[in-house]
Amino acid sequence: MSSSPAAVKAGDAPSDGQSETPTRSDVLQRQRDEFGGFSWGADAFGWLVAVGIATLLTALLAATGAAVGPTQADTADATDNATTIGIAGGVALLVILLIAYYCGGYVAGRMARFNGPRQGIGVWLIGLIVTIALAAAGALLGAEYNVLSQLNLPRIPVDEGSLTTGGLIALAAVVIGTLVAALAGGKAGTHFHRKVDKVGQA
């Protein structure tokens, strides 16, 4: 006497040779394998967001500095104040770049869904490659081809011809800081998708 379908337990494998229904975690892993890795389209949009935010914040900072900047009546104090303003400006620029690359990494991670920190690295790499390429074009073809300089976009406040010890420290701070910020932003960008996935598994 053959058993009825109702007698087959839910956990038993089907007798017709078909595979079991994949679990939610299996589906997510397949999606990650298929669509994970660098998403250069999302990373490019993230870099554009980073450039836009950095430009906007730099313009706001410049406007604020022009509006509330102190007037120098005593020329003896002018040099000290100029040095202080220069250091403060460098720190402010670093903060702006950190915010910009965090936002760029977040956008790329949110768009790509998977591998958020990797998308942050992609945003940072695009920014680095574009900066080096335009700087090289400016050095080889003339300063008018350095688009970053012509558009007055955020850049390291160091003269290209004289990298001092302070300039090298500023360069390292910008390079490492923007990388860490982009990584953190990319990870935060995928956090929303992980929350959605947890709800789907419930």
Secondary structure, DSSP 8 states (H G I E B T S, - for coil): ----GGGS-TTS--TTS------HHHHHHHHHHHH-S--HHHHHHHHHHHHHHHHHHHHHHHHHHHHH------TTTHHHHHHHHHHHHHHHHHHHHHHHHHHHHHHHHHHH-S-HHHHHHHHHHHHHHHHHHHHHHHHHH-GGG-HHHHTT----SS-TT---HHHHHHHHHHHHHHHHHHHHHHHHHHHHHHHHHHHHH-
